[in-house]
């Protein structure tokens, strides 16, 4: 800010005072003075605003203000002469009046000309600032979703934090005497010849699963069992048939059991005996009857470690160990790690207050972890309030699961309303199952009317507060690559908390209508209240096979998300879908070993507002027989579905069925040989994911006609040998993933036409030995992920393309992901 700005303000103020006097005393100058008063009154706030912002103006604009300041100074001198001129000197008064009119015109030109130009310039600067800001936000979202840079934005950093926390928890056995004792005791039991079934039990959140995983990674245990250690989560509502088949598959090494409809071709031999030492860990077992049934399916010679909140009798297990809670010093160390990022209380904190909060967590690792994270960075008064609320809870013991939930509720109460609602939505998914990131983000966007970037921000906040866990696909390697390799997992105690908080109030007025575990049919409580409308926005059903007669009529006028979890070969869609006029997202997940045939597809006729459709392990062909366009559908995801070559039919007109589709995903689909040619006419399509489809052999030649396609993922399609030549016409394409397309021979010469391409992932494409010359035209390219053999070619390209990062990946031989 220049000094003249200050002077201009003072001159204008003084001039205004003089003009007010002139307007009252001098008849010849009254009209000019009154007009000048209006100008000066409009001008003064502008001058004051410029003064107080402290912003340095451009030189040319400052010069204009300097000149105007001089004119105001001359005007002040003129006003003083008018006031001192004698009234009897008419000639002098007329001359002064003429000068006043001239001065008025000068001020008028400045106010109506230069000032207006300044306003337009400021508007332009603001607009340019916004135009720069929003693309920057979009770029941040892209970096977060597809991993354009090494960090991957918030999500990449959150994933890295989770990896660090996992390493920290891996050392918990060394930090905790209780964990160390439990580890030693369990190791003794596992190597002893007298014990076949060993149990470890304790209250929810006490670290039982953590201890079991530590045992599985112990070098002595791995050596004793020759690395034949298998981990299986049972949960509250298991299918004993599926778990039995999974056990036989893992122990025998026969993977054909889980391959879709091929289950019937292989008959498990449960009565076989194994000669090699084997350890089977059954985690989260809730029922003695389930345990007894599974024991009978485990081959002789296999040891079993059972992890449960229950203490099973010695008639079921040979020995049992109760996990001790953390001692005071151990609890303090764990709490401080999550509350302060330190191993002890910092000197700036109130030690007594911190100690009282830690004492109220009663040595429970999960409570220490979650409550510590919720208090991180909060003011002292917040801590005091938290301590008081914790102290009002009842004592914890094995029978007081509700009191544990009430303690954990403290971490939820500190969340903003939107974040809290998103946490409660997690209760809609089955326990001990990974939640696909795409389902969660899409559901939050539909339910809470938030943008995708805000949904990702909420996800990261919940992860930072340890209210959910971001799980990276083991095949992705160490570095964050894209959000498509991430899923969400929630501790069963936190899921119980979400359901507990969602179940308050009348069942017809609840915002979420949830089934905590799988049942044969719909809950009796729902049936008793079916005479009144259910006002839930999200409804989650978890059953076995459902026929038409198994449903009852439900009026759900406000439902926006419906999640149907089931396990069966046949499934009749609920008739009450007709009474869901606001439904935006429909999710069908089949947990059986074979694909399900869906009936009652006529309900789609009334789903005019449906925007998102997720089918998992469904027999697809009948879906494409529909003649009713789904006019508002924007996302379709087909996961583990049997396509049965239905998309090969030339008669399928995808643009007519899905006129507004922007995202199509087909993952692990069976019998998908090729994509229909009509997909090339889907001009609204922006994202196309065809991944893990081993039958896919070719792409449509006209794929380049999908004008606005931005993301093309063809990950792990081993029989796809080439990309269509016309791919270079995809000028808006930003992300191309052909990783693990092991027979892909080359990138097409025309790929250089993808001028907006920012990232290429081509890891494990061993057949690609050369790059087309046109890649030097990819000026927007920022990141390439590839193998060592082809990396030097890309590094040469990097000499031409500024800012190109070439990431060489190491082959990952970890098979832990197979259990998912």
N, C-alpha and C positions, 0 to 999 in steps of 0.2 A: 504493500500500500504506500503510495507517495504522500509526501507532506501536503501537497495541494488538495488532496481529498479532505483533509482536516480543515484547511482554510476555506474550501468551498462550502463545507457545512456551516462554519461559523458566519461566513459572509452572507449565505442564504438566509440564515436565522435573523441576522441583523437587518437585512434588506426587507424581510417580511414585516418586521416591526415598523420600519419607516413607511412602507407602502400602506399599512393599516391606518397610519396617521394621515397620509396624503389623501386617501379615499374619503376621509371625513372632512378635510379642511380645504382642498384645492379642487374647485369645480372643473377647471380646464383638463385636469389630469385624472379625474375620478375614474372614468371608464377604463383607461389604460392601467391604472393602479389596481383596480378590482380584478382585471384579467390576469395581471402579473401575480396577484395574491394567489389565484387558483393554481397557476403554474408552479409557483414556489412551494405551495402546500403539497403538490403532487411530487415535487422533486426532492424535498427534504428527506422523506423516508428512504428513497433510493440511495441518497448520499450516505445516510446513516448505516444502511445495510452494507454498502461497499466498505465503509470504515470498519465495521465490526467483524466482517468475515475474515479480514486479514489476508485476503488473496491478492497476490500481485497481478495487476492487469497487464495485458499485452501493451507494448510500447505505443503503438498507434492510437489505441483507445485511451491510454493515459494522457497522450498529447492533446486529444480532443477535450478531455476533462480539464486539463490545464488551461486551455484557451477559454473554455466556458467559465472557469473560475475567474479569469481576468475580466471577462464581460460582466460577471456578477459584481465584481469589485467596482467596475466603472458604473454599473447601475446603482450601487450603493452611494457613490459620490453624487450621481445625478439626483437621487432621491433627497439627499441632504440639501442640494441647491434649490430644489423645488420647495422644500419646507422653509428655507431662509429667504426666498425671493419675496419682495414687497408686493402686496396685493394691488396697489395702485399702478404698478408698472405692467400694463396689459401686454405690451410688445414682448417683454421678457418672459411673461407667463406663457404666451403662445409659443415662443421658441422652445421653452422647456417642455411644453406639452407635445410638440413635434418630436423632440428627442425621446420623450417617454414612449411615444408610439413606435419609434424606430427600435428602441430597446425592447419593447414588447414583441415586435416581429422577430428580433434576434432570438429571444427566449423561445418564441413559438416554433421557429425553425428547428431549434435544438430538440425541443420536446417532441415534435411531430415527425422529425426526420431522423436525426442521429440516434436519439434514444430508442426509437422504434427499431432501427437497424441493430442496435446493441441487443435488444430483446430477442430479435430473430437469430442473432449469432449465438446467444446463450442457449436458446431452444435447440439450435443445431448441435452445440457442444454436448448438451444433455442427451440428445438422441444418439449421437455418435457413441457417447459413453455407455448408453444402454445396449446399443448394437454390439459393442465390444464385450460388454459384461456377459450377455446371455450366451453368445457362442462360447465364451470361456466356461460358463457353467455346463453347457452341452459337452464341451471337450472333457471336463472333469468327469461327467457321467460316462462318457465313452471310455476314458482311461480306467474307470472303476469297473465297467462291465466287460470290456474286451482286453484290458491289460495292455494299453498302448505303450505305457512306460513301465519301468522296472517295479515301481511301487504299486501301481494299480489303484491309486487314490485311496479313499477311506476304506473300501472293502479289502483291498490288498493289504493295507496296514493292519486292519482288524484280523485278517487271516494269519498274518505273521505274528500278531500278538497272541493269538490262540495257540500257535505252534510253540511260542516261548512259554506260555502258561502250562502247556502239556509237559514240556521238559521239566518245568519247575515241580509240577505235581509228581513227575516220575522220581524226583528226589525226595518226595514226602516220606518215603519209608526210612530214609536216612535222618530226616528231621524229627520224626515222631518215634518215641520209644514204644508207643502202642502199636504202631505200624511195623516197627522192626521186630517186636515180640511176635506179632501175628504172622509176619513173614517167616520167622524162624520156626514157629510151631507148625505152620502149614507145610513147610518144606519137610519137616520130620515126618508128618503124617503121610505125605505123598510118596516118599521113598520107602516107607515101612511096608513090609509084605502083608501085614495083618489087616490093613485097611484098604477097602475098594471104593467106598463112597464116603467122602469127607465133606462136612458142611461148615460154612462160615456164615454167621448171622449177626445182625445188629440193626439198630434203628435206621430208618431212611435218612440218607445224607451223611452217614458216619464214615463212608469211604470204603465200603465193602468191594465195590467194583474196581476201584482204584487199586486196592490190595491184590485182587485177583489178576489184574493186568500186569502188575509188578511181578507177581509170581510167574506169569507166562513168559516174561522177558528175562527172568533170572537165568544166568548162564548154567548153573548147576542143574536146575530143573530141565532146561532145554537139552542139556547133555544126557541127563538120565532118561528122558523120553525120546531121545534121538530126533528132536525137533518135531515130533508128532504131537503137537498141542493144538487143540481146536476149541474155539470160543463160540458159544451159541447163546443168544438172549431168548428167554422163554416168554416173559411178560405175563400180565394178568389174564389175558383172554387168548390163549394159544390154540392152535390147531395141532393136536397130538399127531395126527397122520402126517401133516407137513413136516413137523419137527423130526419125527421118526425118519422120514425119507431124507431129510437134510443131514441127520446124524450118520445114516448109512452112506450117503454120498460122500461126506467128508472123510470118514474113516476108511471106506473102501477105495476112494479115489475115483469112483464112477460118477462122472458129471452129467450123464445122460438123464438122470432123474429129474433135474431142474430145467431141462430144455423144453419148455412149453408143453405141447400136447404129446411129447414123446414119453411122458411119465409111464404110461401104460405098457410101453415096450420093454421096460426093465423092471424086474421084480426083485426088491431088496431081500437079501438073505440075512434076516436078523439073528438066526441061530448059529451064524458062523463064529469061529474063534480066531482071534488075531494073535500072531506070534510076537510081533514087535510091541514094545512098551508104548502105550498111547494114553494121553490125558485129555479128557473132555471136560470143559468148564461150562456148566449150565448156570447162567446169570439170571437174576431177577425171577426166581421161582416163587410162585405165590400159593401153590396148592400141593398138598401131600399126595392126592390122587394122581395129579399130573406127573409128579416126580416118580411115583411108583410105575405108571404106564411107560414113561420114558426109560426107566431102568431096565425094563424088560426088552426094550428095543436096542440096547447098547450091547455090542458083541462082547463075549467073554474075553477077559484079559485086558480090558480097558478100565482105567481108573477115572472116577468122576469127582469133580469138585463142584459142590452145590452152593450158590450164593443166594441168600434170601434174607428177608426181614424176619422170617419165622425160624424158630428153633425146632427142627424136625426130631422126632423120637429116634432112639437107637435101634428101633425095629426097621427104620427106613435108611438111616445113615450109620456107618460104623463108628464114626467119631465126629465131634462137633466143636467148633471154636467160636466164642463170642468176641467180636472185635471191640477193643477198648476205645473209649473216646479220648480226645487229646488232653494231655496235662496242661496246667496253666501256662507254663512257658512255651510249650509247643503251640497252643492256641494263640498266644500273643504274637508269635513269630508269623504264623499263617495270616492272621488278621492284618498285621502291619504291612505285610507284602501287598495285600489288595487295597488297603485303605491309604497307604502312604508310599508304596513302592519301595519300602525299606524292610529291614529285618527286625527293627525295634522301634519304639516310640520316638519320634523326633523331638528335639528339645523345645520346639515351638508349640507342641500340643499339650493339652491338659492331661497329664499322666493318669490322674485319678479317674477322670471321666472316661478315658480310653479303657482303663482296666475294668470299670463297671460295665461298659458295653460288651467287652470281651467275655466277662463272667456270665452275662445273660445269654450268650450263645451256647453255653453249656458244653463246650468242647466239640461241637458238631462241625466237621470241616466244611460242609456245604453252607451252613448258616454263617460261619466265619467268612467264607469266601464271598457270598452274595451280599451280606449286610456290610462287610468291609468295603466292597466296591460301591455300594449305594451311598456310603458316607464320604467317599473320597472327594476332597475339595469343598465340602460343605462347611458353613460357618458354625461356630461353637453352639449357638442357640439351637441349631438343627440337631447337633449331637445330643444336647441335653434332652430335647423332645424325644429323640429316638430311645435314649436310655430309659426315660420315664415310661414310655409305651412298652418297651421290652420287659421292664420290671413288673408290669401289671399282668403279664402272661402267667399262666399256671406252670408248675414244674413239668419238665419233660420226662417221659418214660416210654417204654415200648407201646403202651396202650394209648398214649397221648399224641397220636399223629396229628390231630386237629390243632393241638397247642403248638406243634412244630410249624404248621402252616400259618398260624397266627403270628408267630415270630417272623417267619419269612415274609409275611404281608408287609412288614415295615419297608422292605426294599421296593415294593410296588407303589406304596403310597407316595413316595417321593418323585415318581415319574409324572411327566405332563400328561394331560388327558389323552392325547393322541397315542403317545408311546404306551401308556397303560392299556388302552384298548387293543393295541396291536399285540401286546404280551398276552392278554386274555384270549385272543383269537387262537393262540397256539394250542389251547386245550381242545380244539376241534379235530386234532390229528391223533391217530392211534399211538399208544405208548411204544417206546423203544424202536420207533421207525424214523429213518431219516426223512426229512421234509424237503422236497425239491425246492430250491430257491425260487424258481420261476413261479411255482404255485403260490408261495407265500407273498412275494412282491406283488403279483397280480391281484391276489385277494385283498391285500391292504389298499391297493389303489382303488379297487371297485367299492370296497366297504366304506372307506374313510375319505373318498374324493381327494386324494393327495397325488402329487406328481411322483414319477418314478424315482427322481433324485431324493425326494423326501422319504420315500419308502426305504431306500437304501440307507439313508441317514438314521432312520429309526432302527433298522436291523443292526447297524454298527453300534448304536447306543445300547441296545439290549445285550449285544455281545460284550461290550466294555464293562457292563454291570454284571456279567456272568449269569444273565438270565436265560441265555441260550448259548449254544456252541456252534461255531462255524466249522464244518468238517470238509477238508479238501480231499478230492479223489486221489488215492495213493499213486495212481498212474501219472499224475500231473508233475511229479518231481518236487524239488524244493521251492522253486520260485512260483509266485502267483502268476497265473496265465490269463484266466478269464473267469467271469462269474459262473460260466457253464460247468466249471469243475468243482463248484461249491454246493454243499447242501447244509441243512440246519438240523441240529439234534438238541433235544431238551431233556434234562434230567427228569426222571419220573416224579420226583418230589415237587419240582417246579411245575410240571404238568398238572399234578394234583392240586397245586395252589391255584393255577389258572381256572381249573374246573370248580374248585371250592368257592372262589370269588364270583364266578359266573352264575352259580346256582342260587344266589341270594334272591329273595322275592318270589312272587307268584310265578308259576311255570309258564302261564300264558303271557306274562309281561316281560319275561327275560329277553335280553338282547341276543343271547346265544342259547340254543337248544342242543344240548350235547349228550351223547352216550359215552360214559367213561370207559366202557369195555365192550367187547363183542358179546352179543346176546342172540338168541335164536330168532327173536322178532323185535318189534318196537316195544319200548318200555310200557308197562301197565299204567304208569303215571300219566303218560301222554294220552293213552286211550281214555282214561277217566276224565280228562279235561278237553276232549275233542269237540265238545259242544260249543266252545268259545274259540275265537280266532287266536292263533299263536302269533305274537308280534315279533318274533325273533328275526334278526337280520341274517344270522348265519345258523344253519341247521346241519348237524353232523350225525349220520346214521352209521352204525357198525353192526352188521348181521352176517348170517350165513346166506343160504339160498333164499330168495324171496319170490313167491309166486303171486299171482294177482290177488288171491284170497287172503294172503298174509298181510296185506296193507289195509289200513282203515283211512277214512277220509279225514284230511286235515286242511283247515283253512289257514293259509300262510300269506297274508296280503303284503307283508313287508319283507319277506325273505329275498335276499340279494345273492347269497352264496349257499349252495347245497353241496355237501360232501357225502358221497355214498361209498363207504368202505364195506367190502363183503368178501366172502370166500365161497365160490360155487362155480359150477359149470354152466348154469342157466340163471338168468336174472331178469325179473320183470320190473321195469322202471315204475316208480310210484305214481299212481293216478293223480295224486295231489299236486303234481307238477303243473297241472292245468290251473291250479289256484295260486300260482306264484307269478303274478304279472310283472313284478319288478326284478325277477331273477336275472343276474348278470353273469354269474360264474357257476358252472356245473362241473363237478369233479367226480369221476368214477374210478375207484382203485380196487382191483381184484387181487386178493392175496392167495388165491388157490394156485395149484401147480399147473393148471391148464387154462387156456383162454376161455373167456365166458361169452356165450351167445346172449345178446341183449334183445329183450322183447318190449313191446309197447312203445315203439319209436314214434307213434302218432302224436305223443305229447309234445314233440318238437314244434308242431304246428302253431302252438300258442306262445312259444318262447320268443316273442318279438324283440325283447330287450337283451337277449343273451349275447354277451360279448366274448366270453372265454369258455373253452371246452377242453377238458383234460380227460383222456381215456387211457387207462393203464391195464394191460393184459386183457384186452377185449377183442373179440372176433369182429373185424371191421366191415366186411363187405356189405352187410345189410344197411349200414349207416349211409352208404353212398347210393342206395336205391331210392332215397328220399327225393321227392320232386318239389319240396317246399324250400324256397331260398331262405337261408338264415341271414336276413338282411343286415343285422347289426353285429354279426359275429366277426371279431377281429383277431382272435388267437385260437388255434387248434393245435393240441399236443397229443400225439399218438405214441404211447410208450409201451414197449413189449407187446405190441398188438400183432395179430395175425392178419396180414393184408390179403393173403390168398390170391395174389395177382389181380385183385379187383381194380387196381389203379391202371392196369394195362389196357383196360377197355377204352377204346377210342370214343365211346359214347359218353363217357363221364365228362360233364361240363363243369369243371371246378369254378370258373368265374361266375356261372349262374347260381350255383349252390352257395358260394361264399363271395358275394359281390364286394364286400368291404374287408376281406381278410388281409391283415398286415403281417401276421407271423404264423408260419407253419413249421411244426416240429414233428419229425418221425425218428424215434430212437429205438434201437434194438427190435425193429419190426421184422417179423417173419414173412418170407415169401414176397418181399418187395424187390422185384426184378428191375423195374424201371419206373420212372415218373411219367404221368400222363402228359401228352403234348399240350393239353389245355392249360397247364400250369403257366405256360409262357404268355398267356393272355391275362394273367392276374396282375394287372398294372398297379394294384394297391399294395402288393406284397413287398415288404421291406426286409423281412428276416426269413431265411429258409435254412432249417437245420435238418439234415438227413445224416444221422450218425449211427455207428455200430450196426449197420445193415449189411450183413455179409452177402446177401443175394443180389444187391444192387450192382448192375453191370454197366449201365450207361445213363447219361443225362440227356434230356431233349436237346436237339441241335440248335433250337431257337431260344435257349435259356437266356441269351443276351437281350431278349426283348422284354424281360421283366424290368422295365425302365428304372424303377426307383429302389431296386434291391440294394440294401446297405450291408447286410451280413449274410455270408454264405458259408455254412459249416458242413463239411463232408467227412467229418472225423471217423476214422476206423471203418472205412468201407473197403475191405481187402480186395474185392474183385472189380473195383472201379479203376480202369486203366488210363483214362484220359478225361480231360475237361473239354467241353465243346469249344470250337474255334471262336465262336461269337462272344465268348465271355468278355472280350475286350470292350464290348458295347455297354457293359455295366459301369457307366461313368460315375455313379454314386456309391459304388461298392467301397466299403471301408475296412472290412475284415474278411479274410479268406483263410479257412482252416481245412487243410487236406492231410493233417497229421494221421499217421498209421494207415494211410492208403498205400499198402506195401507193394501193389503192382502198378501204381501210377508211374507212367513212363517219363513224363515231362510236363512242364508248364507250357500252355499254348503260346505261340508267337504273339498273338494279339493281346496278351495280358497287359501290355504296356498302355493299352487304352483305358485301363482302370485308373484314371488320373487322381482319384480321391482315395485310393487304397492306402491305409495307414498301417496295417498289420497283416503279416502272412505267417501262419503256423504250419510248417511242413516237416515236423519231426518224424523220424522213422519212415521216411519215403526213400528207401534204399535204391530204388530204380532210377531216381532222378539224379543224373550225373552232370548235367549242363543246364545253363539258364539261357532263355531266349534273349537276344540283343535288346528287345524292346523294354526290358526291366529298367533300363536307365531312364526311361520316361516316367517312372513312378515317383514323381517329385514329392508326393505327400507321404511316402512310406517312412515310417518311424521305427518299426520293430519287425525283425524276422527271427523266428524260432526254428532252428534246423539242427541237423546232425553235423558232426565234425567234418565229414567227407565233403560236404557242399558249402561249409561255412566260409572257406577262403574265397569262393566265387562271390558270395554276398559281400564280403569285406572289400573286394575290389569294386563292387557296385557302390559301396559306401564312400568311395573316393569321389564319386560323381553326385550322389544324393546326400546333401548336408543333413546331419543329425540322425542318420540311420544307425540303429543299435542292432547288432547281430548277437543273439543269445544261443549258445551251443548247449544242448541238453545232454545229460547222461542217461543212458538206458536204465529204466526202472524195472527190476525183476521182483518187486514186492507183490505178492499175490493176496495180501490181506483184503483187497477190494472184492475178491470173489465171494466173500461171505455176504455182501450186500446184493 
